[in-house]
Amino acid sequence: MTAYETLRHFADSYGLVAMLVVFLTLCLWPFRPGAKHHNHSAAHSIFKDEQDGQ
């Protein structure tokens, strides 16, 4: 088996599973229980320099 065939076999099997795990982890990361404060501060960060009454 050549190096190309070995890498191709890895990419078709374990590489696909690894990419799926990384994708799901990154998609679900903002929804973890401890992220509520970080999400709220990121959502309101665009308003931090605005002043009321202008």
N, C-alpha and C positions, 0 to 999 in steps of 0.2 A: 504494500500500500504506500503510495507516495505521500509526501507532506501535504500536497493539495487535497487529496482525498481524505486525509485525516482531519484537516481543518474544516473541510466541507461537511464531514460527518458531525463534527463538534457543533458547527454553526446550525446545522439542521436539527439537532436534538437538544443538547444541553444549552447551547447559546440562545436558542429560542425561549427556553424555559427561564433562563437568567434574565433576558430582556423583558419578558412578561412580568417577572417578579419586580424588577426595577420600575417598570411602568406603573404597576399597581401601587407600589409603595409611594411613588411621587404623586400619583393622583389622590391617594387617600391621606397623605401627610397633613394637608390643611384641616382635615376633619377630625384629627385626634383631640382628645379631651383637653389637653393642656394648651392648645393653640388658640383658644377663644380670645384671650387678651391680645395676642400678636395680630390676629386677623382684624380685630376691632381697631387697633392703633394703625395698622396699614391702610384700612379703609378710610379712616378719618385724617390721615396725614396730609392730604391735599388741602384741607381746610385750616391747618394750624397757623398759617400766616394771615388769614383773613380776620378782620375785625368787624364786629356787629355795628350797625348804624351807618355804614358808608353808602 
